[in-house]
């Protein structure tokens, strides 16, 4: 339908994979799209973790949550007993450091939790120690998860995130949704299911299938790279 109305319509994503197959210059490599400074020390921390054992947590650059929601997420992750890497922006929640720095929480999560203000998400998701991603389901995070074959726990907030969550959980088969009303026992249950349950194993296989589709589209002869070449020729004309 769209192609009939807009004949010069080219599907060329995912861009993060597409750029790997195109000859990039040093100038292009130097361009950064992030608003926050990336802390890459987390990659050394991930290197010390077993394969697919870490839950990666990031709610993007705009989501704001309450202290109560933060506490439920934090203790749900802690009670799951899995190691987790949590990107926590300074403005994620007012007073959030009080919860994370409490003695009980620090004691419970010592040696298996790492917090940072921002990180290199593509490198994190591609790391072999990552077993799942707790996310707000922004389109960038969704695409990057597809490209790296990482299953998701979804907590959509606004804009396109609910639509992304619906497709991840109901159509594509590698997402599970957390209720808007966050409860620590439900967070713990979903994390355990993602990392070790039968549903989590199915999701991991589905995410691998979608990763293969994304790779096929962006390699030589694939639909995205072919459309990209056509787009460049159209622009030159």
C-alpha positions, -999 to +999 in steps of 0.1 A: +000+000+000+027+025+010+048+016-021+019+023-044+015+058-029+052+065-025+071+047-053+105+060-041+103+043-007+134+024+004+137+002+035+174+003+045+176-008+082+189-018+106+215+010+101+238-003+129+244-035+109+243-018+075+272+005+084+294-026+092+292-036+056+299-002+041+333+014+039+333+040+067+358+068+070+376+080+101+354+111+099+322+090+100+336+068+128+342+099+149+305+110+148+287+101+180+249+101+183+247+098+221+238+127+244+258+111+273+294+101+276+299+064+272+318+045+300+335+015+285+350+002+317+319-020+320+333-042+292+361-053+315+335-062+341+315-082+316+346-101+305+347-117+340+311-130+338+300-164+324+283-166+291+247-153+290+247-148+327+242-110+330+209-089+327+215-056+310+192-028+322+187+005+304+156+027+302+169+050+275+177+087+276+143+102+283+123+079+307+117+092+342+105+069+369+094+073+406+115+062+436+089+035+442+093+021+407+131+022+410+130+003+443+108-024+429+130-029+399+162-028+420+150-054+445+134-076+418+168-077+401+186-083+434+163-111+445+167-129+411+203-136+422+216-129+386+244-104+380+232-072+363+246-042+346+224-011+350+227+021+331+213+047+355+213+083+342+216+110+369+181+122+360+164+088+359+147+094+392+149+121+419+165+106+449+174+073+433+209+071+447+194+067+482+179+034+472+208+020+453+233+031+480+214+017+509+234-008+530+209-036+526+208-033+488+246-029+485+252-060+507+227-081+487+241-072+453+279-069+460+301-085+435+272-090+410+260-055+401+275-027+382+260+008+378+271+034+353+256+067+340+259+056+303+275+029+283+283+017+247+250-001+242+259-019+210+291-033+225+273-043+257+245-061+238+270-079+216+290-091+246+288-129+251+280-125+289+247-107+282+217-130+286+188-106+285+179-069+283+154-051+306+144-021+284+118+007+278+114-006+242+126+025+224+131+018+187+169+021+188+172-003+217+147-027+200+167-027+168+200-031+185+186-061+205+175-076+172+209-071+156+226-089+186+200-116+191+192-106+227+158-114+243+139-087+261+119-078+292+098-048+282+086-019+303+072+006+277+067+041+288+054+064+259+055+072+222+062+042+200+074+020+229+040+003+235+038-006+198+073-020+199+065-040+230+033-054+214+052-068+184+081-081+205+058-100+229+029-110+206+043-112+171+080-117+171+083-139+201+113-127+220+099-102+245+080-104+279+062-074+293+062-060+328+030-044+341+029-007+344+025-012+381+060-026+389+062-052+416+095-067+427+083-103+429+070-100+393+104-085+382+122-114+399+099-140+383+104-125+348+142-123+351+144-159+362+121-170+334+142-150+309+175-164+321+167-200+329+130-209+321+115-227+291+099-194+279+133-178+280+149-205+260+122-201+233+127-164+233+165-168+229+159-190+198+135-165+183+159-137+189+186-156+170+162-161+141+156-123+139+193-116+142+198-138+111+171-120+092+187-086+100+221-099+090+207-113+057+191-079+049+223-060+054+249-083+037+258-082+000+227-090-020+203-084+009+173-061+007+186-033+028+220-030+012+204-032-022+179-005-014+206+016+000+226+015-032+194+024-052+188+053-028+223+067-033+219+065-071+186+083-069+202+111-048+231+114-072+206+119-101 
